[in-house]
Amino acid sequence: MYDVCMYEFFTQNSDIVLKLVVAVVLGMLIGAERILAHKEAGMKTHALVSLGSALFIIISEMIAIKYGDLGGFDPARIASQVIVGIGFLGAGSIILQGNRLLGLTTAGGLWVTAGIGMATGFGFYGLAIFTTVVVLLVLILMNILERPIRRMFDGIDKPEAK
């Protein structure tokens, strides 16, 4: 009986399954780069953010179909609350250590990963994939470009050891 129910779910909801799988994979790609950069929020975090965002968008679409004839109902509110929730999560990843802020890139990465999940949830696969590629390019290329700049300016503002 359980096998039949699962089979029916996957066959009747293949578009939903595809959206969720694509969201997870794209989030994992961004998380993999974060692991390679030795950052805290990695594959699991980014995959879950993307998956959760896609899920909430799918839910909002399903609610719109089921309750769309009710007056004053706005399914877009769910999408806007995903953004607010991710902002809260991102804010929690930012740490002030001495006079340096840490975690800003992680927070930004989580925020854009939520956007990728939302795009996937709406079925905008091309937009989600293109954005993932751009995010990876930004993270990888900027890391490469920042290294010599940091080395060049490292120690300029530091007081000399006595």
Secondary structure, DSSP 8 states (H G I E B T S, - for coil): -HHHHHHHHHHHTHHHHHHHHHHHHHHHHHHHHHHHTT-SS-HHHHHHHHHHHHHHHHHHHHHHHHHTTSTT--THHHHHHHHHHHHHHHHHT-EEETTEEE-HHHHHHHHHHHHHHHHHHTT-HHHHHHHHHHHHHHHHHHHHHHHHHHHHHTTSSS----
